[in-house]
Each structure stands twice: as C-alpha cells, then as structure tokens.
Amino acid sequence: MKKNGILNAELSYIIASMGHSDKLVITDCGLPIPKGVPKVDLALKKNLPGFIETVKTILNELVVEYAIISEELQIENPKNYQKLMELLKEINVKKVKHEEFKKLIKESNVSFVRTGEATPYSNIILVSGVDFA
C-alpha cells in the first residue's frame, strides 16, 4: 500500500506515465470529456472533491512546464481564479477563450481528471515538464 501522495491507483499511474509535453486536464463536473481518452472520475457528489483541492494535490506530484485556463474563469469565477493563481505562482499560465480550451483538450497525449466541482470554468490543462534538476 502506498504511504502518501495520490492514493488513487489510476491517477497515480497516469501521472507516473506522463512524458514531456503530455497534458493532464483537471475538470469541473460539467466539461465534456472526449470518448476513448484516459479518464479518472473522482466526482463523488456536487463539489466533492473540489477543483482547487484536486489541483493542489496533483501539483505536489507532477512536474508542470505551464498551465492553460479559460479567460472566463477570472470573470465568472473570481474565487477559484484567485486560489488557482496562488497555487500556480511559479508556473506560467496561458489564458484562452473557453471555446479554444475545449479544442485544446481534444489533442493527443491528453488525460482527464474529473472532479465534483460545480462552479463555472473550473478547468485547467497542466502541461508536463521535465525534472532534470
């Protein structure tokens, strides 16, 4: 049995299997996820687990080169935007329109983590980096 870190076997496997520039999308409970892609569904009920808690946990295990969020998050969900920016203070964040975000999640080398988050635009793409330090 794993002692600490991410205990979900599927999610731990996906993170450990990621290479440079692979993408991990952490979503709210409403973002459409393409069929046939690797997906870990953590949603238990509305807002459990939450988006911010899930991102924070994953950031402890994943080397992130940069992140992508929807521009709409800042306007439509300022509370989660502020908390997310605090978590990502040392990571470059690219903002795109939500429609562009939905196109980006259909690219190759993308895996998904669905949370129970029930607030608008609580989605992020974490692009894997390399830990050669």
OpenMM code with the backbone's topology and positions (N, CA, C; nanometers):
from openmm import Vec3, app, unit

residues = "MET LYS LYS ASN GLY ILE LEU ASN ALA GLU LEU SER TYR ILE ILE ALA SER MET GLY HIS SER ASP LYS LEU VAL ILE THR ASP CYS GLY LEU PRO ILE PRO LYS GLY VAL PRO LYS VAL ASP LEU ALA LEU LYS LYS ASN LEU PRO GLY PHE ILE GLU THR VAL LYS THR ILE LEU ASN GLU LEU VAL VAL GLU TYR ALA ILE ILE SER GLU GLU LEU GLN ILE GLU ASN PRO LYS ASN TYR GLN LYS LEU MET GLU LEU LEU LYS GLU ILE ASN VAL LYS LYS VAL LYS HIS GLU GLU PHE LYS LYS LEU ILE LYS GLU SER ASN VAL SER PHE VAL ARG THR GLY GLU ALA THR PRO TYR SER ASN ILE ILE LEU VAL SER GLY VAL ASP PHE ALA".split()
positions = [
    Vec3(0.0842, -0.1184, 0.0000),
    Vec3(0.0000, 0.0000, 0.0000),
    Vec3(0.0883, 0.1241, 0.0000),
    Vec3(0.0494, 0.2214, -0.0807),
    Vec3(0.1213, 0.3470, -0.0883),
    Vec3(0.1077, 0.4236, 0.0427),
    Vec3(0.2156, 0.4847, 0.0879),
    Vec3(0.2171, 0.5517, 0.2173),
    Vec3(0.1614, 0.6940, 0.2121),
    Vec3(0.1907, 0.7660, 0.1051),
    Vec3(0.1424, 0.9035, 0.0951),
    Vec3(0.1296, 0.9433, -0.0514),
    Vec3(0.0934, 1.0681, -0.0724),
    Vec3(0.0727, 1.1157, -0.2086),
    Vec3(-0.0637, 1.0727, -0.2609),
    Vec3(-0.0769, 1.0666, -0.3909),
    Vec3(-0.2041, 1.0289, -0.4533),
    Vec3(-0.2265, 0.8799, -0.4357),
    Vec3(-0.3365, 0.8437, -0.3712),
    Vec3(-0.3674, 0.7041, -0.3444),
    Vec3(-0.4500, 0.6396, -0.4555),
    Vec3(-0.5191, 0.7196, -0.5347),
    Vec3(-0.5984, 0.6649, -0.6447),
    Vec3(-0.5038, 0.5998, -0.7455),
    Vec3(-0.5171, 0.4702, -0.7640),
    Vec3(-0.4233, 0.3940, -0.8468),
    Vec3(-0.4209, 0.4427, -0.9916),
    Vec3(-0.5378, 0.4682, -1.0502),
    Vec3(-0.5430, 0.5124, -1.1897),
    Vec3(-0.4751, 0.6478, -1.2077),
    Vec3(-0.5038, 0.7409, -1.1166),
    Vec3(-0.4452, 0.8741, -1.1275),
    Vec3(-0.2948, 0.8696, -1.1037),
    Vec3(-0.2523, 0.7930, -1.0067),
    Vec3(-0.1098, 0.7791, -0.9805),
    Vec3(-0.0382, 0.7221, -1.1025),
    Vec3(-0.0992, 0.6243, -1.1674),
    Vec3(-0.0415, 0.5631, -1.2876),
    Vec3(-0.0310, 0.6649, -1.4022),
    Vec3(-0.1376, 0.7420, -1.4236),
    Vec3(-0.1364, 0.8413, -1.5319),
    Vec3(-0.0245, 0.9419, -1.5103),
    Vec3(-0.0113, 0.9938, -1.3895),
    Vec3(0.0931, 1.0930, -1.3604),
    Vec3(0.2315, 1.0323, -1.3797),
    Vec3(0.2514, 0.9110, -1.3287),
    Vec3(0.3818, 0.8455, -1.3414),
    Vec3(0.4155, 0.8134, -1.4869),
    Vec3(0.3143, 0.7983, -1.5711),
    Vec3(0.3349, 0.7635, -1.7123),
    Vec3(0.3538, 0.8846, -1.8026),
    Vec3(0.3325, 1.0037, -1.7513),
    Vec3(0.3398, 1.1227, -1.8353),
    Vec3(0.4827, 1.1551, -1.8753),
    Vec3(0.4975, 1.1979, -2.0000),
    Vec3(0.6254, 1.2446, -2.0508),
    Vec3(0.6189, 1.3934, -2.0788),
    Vec3(0.7303, 1.4485, -2.1227),
    Vec3(0.7383, 1.5907, -2.1520),
    Vec3(0.6317, 1.6304, -2.2541),
    Vec3(0.5566, 1.7311, -2.2236),
    Vec3(0.4508, 1.7938, -2.3048),
    Vec3(0.3193, 1.7165, -2.3072),
    Vec3(0.3088, 1.6038, -2.2344),
    Vec3(0.1779, 1.5399, -2.2184),
    Vec3(0.0900, 1.6328, -2.1353),
    Vec3(-0.0414, 1.6189, -2.1515),
    Vec3(-0.1344, 1.7100, -2.0858),
    Vec3(-0.2277, 1.6350, -1.9909),
    Vec3(-0.2503, 1.6954, -1.8747),
    Vec3(-0.3466, 1.6447, -1.7785),
    Vec3(-0.4509, 1.7537, -1.7580),
    Vec3(-0.5744, 1.7217, -1.7903),
    Vec3(-0.6841, 1.8177, -1.7777),
    Vec3(-0.7603, 1.7857, -1.6506),
    Vec3(-0.7682, 1.8829, -1.5613),
    Vec3(-0.8469, 1.8688, -1.4391),
    Vec3(-0.9741, 1.9497, -1.4624),
    Vec3(-1.0889, 1.8835, -1.4513),
    Vec3(-1.2141, 1.9463, -1.4918),
    Vec3(-1.3146, 1.9567, -1.3784),
    Vec3(-1.4086, 2.0479, -1.3992),
    Vec3(-1.5266, 2.0507, -1.3140),
    Vec3(-1.6183, 1.9370, -1.3597),
    Vec3(-1.7335, 1.9235, -1.2980),
    Vec3(-1.8192, 1.8102, -1.3309),
    Vec3(-1.8969, 1.8300, -1.4607),
    Vec3(-1.8838, 1.9465, -1.5256),
    Vec3(-1.9633, 1.9729, -1.6452),
    Vec3(-1.8889, 1.9732, -1.7773),
    Vec3(-1.7568, 1.9779, -1.7759),
    Vec3(-1.6825, 1.9857, -1.9018),
    Vec3(-1.6983, 1.8555, -1.9795),
    Vec3(-1.7358, 1.8644, -2.1081),
    Vec3(-1.7471, 1.7414, -2.1870),
    Vec3(-1.6094, 1.6789, -2.2105),
    Vec3(-1.5982, 1.5516, -2.1799),
    Vec3(-1.4727, 1.4780, -2.1961),
    Vec3(-1.4858, 1.3892, -2.3192),
    Vec3(-1.3905, 1.4006, -2.4115),
    Vec3(-1.3982, 1.3164, -2.5322),
    Vec3(-1.4001, 1.1675, -2.4962),
    Vec3(-1.4720, 1.0913, -2.5735),
    Vec3(-1.4790, 0.9464, -2.5514),
    Vec3(-1.3471, 0.8798, -2.5906),
    Vec3(-1.3124, 0.7753, -2.5184),
    Vec3(-1.1957, 0.6954, -2.5524),
    Vec3(-1.0626, 0.7478, -2.5043),
    Vec3(-1.0636, 0.8502, -2.4202),
    Vec3(-0.9375, 0.9040, -2.3671),
    Vec3(-0.9209, 0.8574, -2.2228),
    Vec3(-0.7971, 0.8510, -2.1731),
    Vec3(-0.7778, 0.8132, -2.0327),
    Vec3(-0.8477, 0.9130, -1.9407),
    Vec3(-0.9279, 0.8606, -1.8478),
    Vec3(-1.0060, 0.9466, -1.7590),
    Vec3(-1.0137, 0.8846, -1.6207),
    Vec3(-0.9918, 0.9669, -1.5200),
    Vec3(-1.0143, 0.9271, -1.3819),
    Vec3(-1.1288, 1.0134, -1.3307),
    Vec3(-1.2384, 0.9501, -1.2945),
    Vec3(-1.3550, 1.0231, -1.2458),
    Vec3(-1.3556, 1.0179, -1.0937),
    Vec3(-1.3166, 1.1292, -1.0314),
    Vec3(-1.3113, 1.1376, -0.8858),
    Vec3(-1.4408, 1.1897, -0.8254),
    Vec3(-1.5327, 1.2401, -0.9087),
    Vec3(-1.6546, 1.3039, -0.8597),
    Vec3(-1.7369, 1.2085, -0.7741),
    Vec3(-1.7628, 1.2492, -0.6507),
    Vec3(-1.8464, 1.1718, -0.5593),
    Vec3(-1.9847, 1.2332, -0.5471),
    Vec3(-1.9877, 1.3639, -0.5330),
    Vec3(-2.1117, 1.4395, -0.5285),
    Vec3(-2.0761, 1.5845, -0.5587),
    Vec3(-2.1761, 1.6685, -0.5662),
    Vec3(-2.1540, 1.8085, -0.6002),
    Vec3(-2.0462, 1.8692, -0.5102),
    Vec3(-1.9402, 1.9217, -0.5756),
    Vec3(-1.8275, 1.9891, -0.5111),
    Vec3(-1.7357, 1.8983, -0.4284),
    Vec3(-1.7449, 1.7679, -0.4479),
    Vec3(-1.6565, 1.6768, -0.3763),
    Vec3(-1.6003, 1.5717, -0.4711),
    Vec3(-1.4686, 1.5643, -0.4900),
    Vec3(-1.3706, 1.6595, -0.4394),
    Vec3(-1.3768, 1.7898, -0.5187),
    Vec3(-1.3265, 1.8940, -0.4577),
    Vec3(-1.3245, 2.0238, -0.5222),
    Vec3(-1.2096, 2.0374, -0.6212),
    Vec3(-1.2241, 2.1326, -0.7106),
    Vec3(-1.1250, 2.1608, -0.8137),
    Vec3(-0.9913, 2.2042, -0.7526),
    Vec3(-0.9943, 2.3031, -0.6647),
    Vec3(-0.8710, 2.3576, -0.6075),
    Vec3(-0.7966, 2.2510, -0.5286),
    Vec3(-0.8669, 2.1742, -0.4468),
    Vec3(-0.8035, 2.0672, -0.3687),
    Vec3(-0.7378, 1.9639, -0.4607),
    Vec3(-0.8041, 1.9318, -0.5702),
    Vec3(-0.7502, 1.8333, -0.6645),
    Vec3(-0.6268, 1.8873, -0.7344),
    Vec3(-0.6324, 2.0127, -0.7803),
    Vec3(-0.5158, 2.0731, -0.8459),
    Vec3(-0.3981, 2.0768, -0.7493),
    Vec3(-0.4222, 2.1196, -0.6274),
    Vec3(-0.3149, 2.1285, -0.5271),
    Vec3(-0.2493, 1.9929, -0.5040),
    Vec3(-0.3276, 1.8893, -0.4944),
    Vec3(-0.2750, 1.7549, -0.4713),
    Vec3(-0.1911, 1.7076, -0.5901),
    Vec3(-0.2407, 1.7306, -0.7100),
    Vec3(-0.1684, 1.6876, -0.8304),
    Vec3(-0.0395, 1.7672, -0.8480),
    Vec3(-0.0401, 1.8956, -0.8160),
    Vec3(0.0808, 1.9766, -0.8296),
    Vec3(0.1939, 1.9269, -0.7399),
    Vec3(0.1602, 1.8566, -0.6335),
    Vec3(0.2634, 1.8000, -0.5458),
    Vec3(0.3364, 1.6827, -0.6094),
    Vec3(0.2812, 1.6259, -0.7168),
    Vec3(0.3406, 1.5078, -0.7785),
    Vec3(0.3809, 1.5250, -0.9241),
    Vec3(0.3292, 1.6248, -0.9912),
    Vec3(0.3519, 1.6415, -1.1350),
    Vec3(0.4438, 1.7600, -1.1627),
    Vec3(0.5448, 1.7384, -1.2468),
    Vec3(0.6293, 1.8478, -1.2942),
    Vec3(0.5498, 1.9195, -1.4023),
    Vec3(0.5234, 2.0488, -1.3818),
    Vec3(0.4407, 2.1246, -1.4748),
    Vec3(0.5251, 2.2315, -1.5436),
    Vec3(0.5282, 2.2259, -1.6766),
    Vec3(0.6011, 2.3259, -1.7546),
    Vec3(0.5200, 2.4547, -1.7660),
    Vec3(0.3908, 2.4392, -1.7955),
    Vec3(0.2989, 2.5533, -1.7979),
    Vec3(0.1563, 2.5022, -1.7874),
    Vec3(0.0635, 2.5953, -1.7654),
    Vec3(-0.0773, 2.5608, -1.7495),
    Vec3(-0.1613, 2.6462, -1.8442),
    Vec3(-0.2790, 2.5952, -1.8780),
    Vec3(-0.3723, 2.6675, -1.9640),
    Vec3(-0.5080, 2.6702, -1.8936),
    Vec3(-0.5671, 2.7898, -1.8870),
    Vec3(-0.7008, 2.8055, -1.8301),
    Vec3(-0.7859, 2.8890, -1.9254),
    Vec3(-0.9154, 2.8900, -1.9002),
    Vec3(-1.0064, 2.9741, -1.9773),
    Vec3(-1.0037, 3.1167, -1.9229),
    Vec3(-1.0040, 3.2133, -2.0131),
    Vec3(-1.0114, 3.3539, -1.9724),
    Vec3(-1.1351, 3.3794, -1.8861),
    Vec3(-1.2412, 3.3085, -1.9146),
    Vec3(-1.3685, 3.3301, -1.8459),
    Vec3(-1.3619, 3.2979, -1.6973),
    Vec3(-1.2670, 3.2147, -1.6552),
    Vec3(-1.2548, 3.1796, -1.5137),
    Vec3(-1.2354, 3.3043, -1.4278),
    Vec3(-1.1506, 3.3956, -1.4714),
    Vec3(-1.1211, 3.5160, -1.3939),
    Vec3(-1.2458, 3.6016, -1.3727),
    Vec3(-1.3313, 3.6097, -1.4728),
    Vec3(-1.4505, 3.6948, -1.4666),
    Vec3(-1.5679, 3.6230, -1.3999),
    Vec3(-1.5921, 3.4994, -1.4408),
    Vec3(-1.7108, 3.4266, -1.3964),
    Vec3(-1.6938, 3.3529, -1.2642),
    Vec3(-1.5697, 3.3296, -1.2233),
    Vec3(-1.5435, 3.2540, -1.1013),
    Vec3(-1.4181, 3.3093, -1.0326),
    Vec3(-1.4231, 3.4365, -0.9899),
    Vec3(-1.3034, 3.5008, -0.9348),
    Vec3(-1.2473, 3.4325, -0.8102),
    Vec3(-1.3312, 3.3681, -0.7319),
    Vec3(-1.2842, 3.2999, -0.6111),
    Vec3(-1.1894, 3.1857, -0.6480),
    Vec3(-1.2306, 3.0993, -0.7394),
    Vec3(-1.1435, 2.9896, -0.7802),
    Vec3(-1.0239, 3.0407, -0.8592),
    Vec3(-1.0430, 3.1465, -0.9367),
    Vec3(-0.9315, 3.2042, -1.0123),
    Vec3(-0.8212, 3.2495, -0.9169),
    Vec3(-0.8586, 3.3222, -0.8128),
    Vec3(-0.7598, 3.3732, -0.7173),
    Vec3(-0.6863, 3.2596, -0.6467),
    Vec3(-0.7604, 3.1590, -0.6025),
    Vec3(-0.6982, 3.0446, -0.5347),
    Vec3(-0.6046, 2.9696, -0.6301),
    Vec3(-0.6476, 2.9560, -0.7552),
    Vec3(-0.5656, 2.8867, -0.8541),
    Vec3(-0.4365, 2.9633, -0.8812),
    Vec3(-0.4462, 3.0948, -0.8954),
    Vec3(-0.3267, 3.1760, -0.9212),
    Vec3(-0.2275, 3.1671, -0.8056),
    Vec3(-0.2774, 3.1541, -0.6826),
    Vec3(-0.1890, 3.1362, -0.5680),
    Vec3(-0.1143, 3.0029, -0.5769),
    Vec3(-0.1843, 2.8981, -0.6204),
    Vec3(-0.1207, 2.7670, -0.6365),
    Vec3(-0.0189, 2.7661, -0.7494),
    Vec3(-0.0452, 2.8441, -0.8543),
    Vec3(0.0372, 2.8435, -0.9753),
    Vec3(0.1369, 2.9586, -0.9803),
    Vec3(0.1674, 3.0185, -0.8676),
    Vec3(0.2504, 3.1395, -0.8656),
    Vec3(0.3855, 3.1231, -0.9339),
    Vec3(0.4394, 3.0017, -0.9389),
    Vec3(0.5701, 2.9795, -1.0022),
    Vec3(0.5582, 2.9103, -1.1383),
    Vec3(0.4364, 2.9018, -1.1897),
    Vec3(0.4107, 2.8343, -1.3171),
    Vec3(0.3520, 2.9340, -1.4152),
    Vec3(0.4034, 2.9332, -1.5387),
    Vec3(0.3495, 3.0188, -1.6434),
    Vec3(0.2070, 2.9729, -1.6772),
    Vec3(0.1130, 3.0678, -1.6818),
    Vec3(-0.0266, 3.0367, -1.7100),
    Vec3(-0.0696, 3.1081, -1.8371),
    Vec3(-0.1182, 3.0300, -1.9318),
    Vec3(-0.1703, 3.0830, -2.0573),
    Vec3(-0.3225, 3.0859, -2.0473),
    Vec3(-0.3832, 3.1990, -2.0858),
    Vec3(-0.5290, 3.2128, -2.0823),
    Vec3(-0.5827, 3.2139, -2.2245),
    Vec3(-0.6865, 3.1323, -2.2484),
    Vec3(-0.7501, 3.1249, -2.3795),
    Vec3(-0.9016, 3.1321, -2.3611),
    Vec3(-0.9716, 3.1660, -2.4668),
    Vec3(-1.1184, 3.1634, -2.4633),
    Vec3(-1.1634, 3.0195, -2.4369),
    Vec3(-1.2787, 3.0058, -2.3725),
    Vec3(-1.3271, 2.8733, -2.3358),
    Vec3(-1.3472, 2.7831, -2.4583),
    Vec3(-1.3914, 2.8400, -2.5680),
    Vec3(-1.4090, 2.7599, -2.6898),
    Vec3(-1.2752, 2.7053, -2.7393),
    Vec3(-1.1696, 2.7848, -2.7283),
    Vec3(-1.0354, 2.7381, -2.7648),
    Vec3(-0.9888, 2.6300, -2.6675),
    Vec3(-1.0192, 2.6483, -2.5392),
    Vec3(-0.9846, 2.5498, -2.4371),
    Vec3(-1.0442, 2.4139, -2.4736),
    Vec3(-1.1721, 2.4138, -2.5142),
    Vec3(-1.2389, 2.2887, -2.5498),
    Vec3(-1.1772, 2.2233, -2.6732),
    Vec3(-1.1186, 2.3020, -2.7611),
    Vec3(-1.0476, 2.2453, -2.8766),
    Vec3(-0.9148, 2.1830, -2.8318),
    Vec3(-0.8457, 2.2495, -2.7407),
    Vec3(-0.7158, 2.2006, -2.6939),
    Vec3(-0.7253, 2.0657, -2.6231),
    Vec3(-0.8380, 2.0410, -2.5562),
    Vec3(-0.8499, 1.9150, -2.4818),
    Vec3(-0.8744, 1.7959, -2.5744),
    Vec3(-0.8921, 1.8221, -2.7014),
    Vec3(-0.9136, 1.7136, -2.7975),
    Vec3(-0.7846, 1.6725, -2.8675),
    Vec3(-0.6724, 1.7345, -2.8303),
    Vec3(-0.5441, 1.6996, -2.8900),
    Vec3(-0.4957, 1.5645, -2.8378),
    Vec3(-0.3873, 1.5142, -2.8941),
    Vec3(-0.3312, 1.3869, -2.8484),
    Vec3(-0.2551, 1.4063, -2.7173),
    Vec3(-0.2212, 1.2966, -2.6546),
    Vec3(-0.1458, 1.2975, -2.5285),
    Vec3(-0.2174, 1.3724, -2.4169),
    Vec3(-0.3504, 1.3554, -2.4092),
    Vec3(-0.4304, 1.4227, -2.3077),
    Vec3(-0.5016, 1.3181, -2.2221),
    Vec3(-0.4926, 1.3353, -2.0903),
    Vec3(-0.5666, 1.2535, -1.9943),
    Vec3(-0.6519, 1.3474, -1.9099),
    Vec3(-0.7546, 1.2937, -1.8462),
    Vec3(-0.8517, 1.3757, -1.7741),
    Vec3(-0.8709, 1.3292, -1.6299),
    Vec3(-0.8948, 1.4271, -1.5429),
    Vec3(-0.9356, 1.4023, -1.4053),
    Vec3(-1.0625, 1.4846, -1.3840),
    Vec3(-1.1721, 1.4165, -1.3615),
    Vec3(-1.2999, 1.4849, -1.3389),
    Vec3(-1.3233, 1.4968, -1.1891),
    Vec3(-1.3479, 1.6195, -1.1443),
    Vec3(-1.3772, 1.6446, -1.0032),
    Vec3(-1.5280, 1.6622, -0.9858),
    Vec3(-1.5697, 1.6833, -0.8635),
    Vec3(-1.7102, 1.7115, -0.8362),
    Vec3(-1.7414, 1.8605, -0.8394),
    Vec3(-1.6422, 1.9423, -0.8744),
    Vec3(-1.6581, 2.0887, -0.8734),
    Vec3(-1.7793, 2.1304, -0.9556),
    Vec3(-1.8634, 2.2143, -0.8949),
    Vec3(-1.9853, 2.2602, -0.9610),
    Vec3(-1.9879, 2.4124, -0.9690),
    Vec3(-1.8751, 2.4705, -1.0116),
    Vec3(-1.8691, 2.6146, -1.0359),
    Vec3(-1.8150, 2.6353, -1.1770),
    Vec3(-1.8546, 2.7454, -1.2426),
    Vec3(-1.8197, 2.7627, -1.3838),
    Vec3(-1.6706, 2.7795, -1.4113),
    Vec3(-1.6293, 2.7204, -1.5229),
    Vec3(-1.4944, 2.7357, -1.5801),
    Vec3(-1.3816, 2.6858, -1.4907),
    Vec3(-1.4123, 2.5960, -1.3994),
    Vec3(-1.3095, 2.5394, -1.3112),
    Vec3(-1.2415, 2.4217, -1.3819),
    Vec3(-1.1574, 2.4566, -1.4783),
    Vec3(-1.0860, 2.3594, -1.5601),
    Vec3(-0.9453, 2.4112, -1.5845),
    Vec3(-0.8509, 2.3187, -1.5967),
    Vec3(-0.7127, 2.3569, -1.6235),
    Vec3(-0.6441, 2.2453, -1.7016),
    Vec3(-0.5554, 2.2842, -1.7898),
    Vec3(-0.4680, 2.1897, -1.8579),
    Vec3(-0.3292, 2.2089, -1.7985),
    Vec3(-0.2745, 2.1021, -1.7408),
    Vec3(-0.1381, 2.1048, -1.6896),
    Vec3(-0.0502, 2.0348, -1.7922),
    Vec3(0.0479, 2.1062, -1.8442),
    Vec3(0.1387, 2.0510, -1.9436),
    Vec3(0.2643, 2.0048, -1.8715),
    Vec3(0.2943, 1.8766, -1.8865),
    Vec3(0.4039, 1.8145, -1.8135),
    Vec3(0.5403, 1.8667, -1.8580),
    Vec3(0.6232, 1.8893, -1.7597),
    Vec3(0.7603, 1.9311, -1.7864),
    Vec3(0.8562, 1.8155, -1.7594),
    Vec3(0.9830, 1.8499, -1.7405),
    Vec3(1.0872, 1.7505, -1.7166),
    Vec3(1.1639, 1.7922, -1.5912),
    Vec3(1.1928, 1.6956, -1.5044),
    Vec3(1.2635, 1.7234, -1.3800),
    Vec3(1.4075, 1.6724, -1.3919),
    Vec3(1.4921, 1.7502, -1.4591),
    Vec3(1.6314, 1.7117, -1.4754),
    Vec3(1.7224, 1.7816, -1.3753),
    Vec3(1.6659, 1.8572, -1.2846),
    Vec3(1.7465, 1.9325, -1.1860),
    Vec3(1.8037, 1.8425, -1.0805),
] * unit.nanometer
topology = app.Topology()
chain = topology.addChain("A")
for resn in residues:
    res = topology.addResidue(resn, chain)
    for name in ("N", "CA", "C"):
        topology.addAtom(name, app.Element.getBySymbol(name[0]), res)
